Amino acid sequence: MVEKYPIPAGEQVFEEEIKASRFITLLGHCGSESELKSALTDVKARYPGASHYCWAYIAAAPDNSIAIGASDDGEPAGSAGRPMLATLQGSGLGEVMAIVVRYYGGTKLGVGGLVRAYTSGIKKALPNLETRLKELKYPSSLSCDYAQLADIEYLLGKHGADIGSRDFSGAVCLEFVLAKDKLTPLNQDLATLSAGQIQVAFTKTE
């Protein structure tokens, strides 16, 4: 499993005309199928009356083969959605979607021409798409005395942990998420702080 991968940090739009048809490619972030559907609704409102709204998405890590989808939206089977998806898969990006709007100009392109047309905008827009690095984080927890809380929260922040909740009903219990490669150095610092009494382990890594 890929632990770190780039994801879109914004939207990129590219427009071109191919044999009298207007193709508008939109790239952006996609964390789920519902996010894709919401974006598609927005695109149809922004570009009304188009002949086709073809799309493809990867809603997880770049190598994920389950959280993916594609649609030809009435174009010949295999001429739009799947080639678009293949282009996204070759980009190395995760959590990414592409929507291509086509205003038909009267000239048929054939299946090969459509494949080239629907992937062209993606290839041209990808280099200009702003991205950021996403690092997978896994849930964990620890218990400590209240007197240790400030120091432990400092260590968690130092190692990039995101604290989700704090329970003060007995000993202080912290629930947080942490990147896999930060577990060992965090435990080393916790061992120094607590004389080896506090160590953490991931509760779930899938």
N, C-alpha and C positions, 0 to 999 in steps of 0.2 A: 504494500500500500504506500502511495506517495504521501509523505508527511508534510511537505511544503510545496506549494504551487502558486503560480500567478493567477489572479482573477481580475476581471474588469473593474476599474475604479470609476468609470463614467460611461458615457455613450459616444459612439462614433457613427457618423452618417456619411455614406458615399453614394453619389448619384452619377449614372452614366446612361448614354443612349446607345443601344445596339440594334442596328437595322430597324430604326424607327420606333422601337419599343423603349420605354423609359423604365430603367431599373433603379430602385432606391434601396440600398442596403443599410440596415441598422444593426449595430452590434452593441451588446450591453451585458450587464450582470444578470444571472439567472440562478437562483438557489432552489427552485422547485418548479414543477409543471404549472402550478397555479400562478407563479410569477410570470411564466411565459404567456399564459392565457391573458393575464392582466395587461401585459405589455402589448399583446396582439390587439386587444380591444382599443388600447390607446393609439396604436399605429393606424388602425382602420379609421379612427376619428380624425387623425392628423392627415391621412392620405385617403380620402373617401373616393369611392367609385373605381378603384383599381380592378384590373382583370384577375389578378392573383395575389395572395398574401402567403408566400411560402416561408417555412420556418424550420429551424433545427436548434436543438439545445443540448447542453451537458450540464446537469444540475448538481454536479459533485466534482470529485477529482478528475483530472484529464484522462486517467486510465480506467475510469468507471464505465462499465458496459451495461449498467442497469438503469441508472437515472438519466436516460437519454431519450430523445424523441425527434421526429422529423415529419414534415407534411409537404406533399406536392401541391396541395390545394387546387386540384383540378388540372394541373399540368400532366403530361404523359408520365406514367409510373416510372419512378427512378430517375427522372430528369431534373429534379430540383432538391427536394428534402434530403435524400440520402447523400448526394454529392456535397450539399451544404454541410451536413453533419460530418462527413469524412474530412472536409476542409477544417472544421473546428477541431476535430480530433487530432489533426496533424499540427495544430498551432501550439500545443503544449499548455493551453489555457484550461482552467477549470471554471465551473459555474459561469458559463458563457452561453449566450444565445445570439442567433442571427435571424433577422426577419427581412425578407426581400420582397419588396412591393413591385409589381409589374403592371405598367399601363401598356396594353397591347397596341402596337403601331401598325398592324395589318400585314406584317411579313412573318411567315412561319420560319422558325429557326431549326426545326428538327431536333431530335433527342440530343444529339451531340452538341448542337449549338446551344440548346437550353442548359445543358450541364455546364458548359463554359460560361454562359451568361450569368447563371445563378451563383457560381463560385467566384467569378471575376471580382465582384464588388467586395466580397469577404476578404479575398487575398489582398486587395488594394487598401482596404480599411484597417486591417489588422495591425500594420506597422505604426499607425497613428492612434491606436486605442490605448488610453491610459490604463495602467494596471497597478496592482499592489500585491504583495506577497501574503498568502494565507498560510497559517501554520495550524495544523490540526492539534487540538487540545483535548485532553481526556479528564474525566471526573476523578476526584480524590477528596480526602478529608483528613483532618487531624484534630486531636484534642490537646489542650494545653491549659496551664494555669493563667489566670487573668494577668498576673504580673509579667508573663512572657508574651502577652498578646502583641504589644507594639513591636517588639523585636521580630516576632514571627511574621507579622504582616509586612514588615520591611523586607524580610527575606523572600516572601512570596512575591512581592512586587519586583524585587531585584531579578527574580528568575521568570518574570513574565506571566505569573499565575493570575487568573481572574477570579476573585472571590465572589461566590454566589450568595452565601448566607452565613450568618453568625448566630450561634445558639448559646445563650448565657444561662440556661436553666440549671446547669451543674458546672462541671468543668467547661471551659469555652470550647465549642466545637465549630470548626471552620470547614465549609465545603467550597471547593474551588476546582477550576480546570487548569491543566498544565500541559505544555508540549512534552512529548516523549523524551526528547534529548535533554530536557532540563531536570528530569527526575533525579538522576545521580548527583549532579552538583547541588541541587536543593537539599537532598538528604545529607550530603557532606556538611553543609552549613548548619542544618538542623542538629546533626550529631554534635557538632562543636558547641552550639548554643545550649543544648539540653543534656550534655554529658552522655550522649547516646540513647537518651530515653525517648526521643521523638523521631520517628521515621514514618514516611508515607509510602503508599503503593496505590496504583491506579485501581479503581473499582470496576472499570470497564474500558476496554481498548478497541472496541468495534462499534 
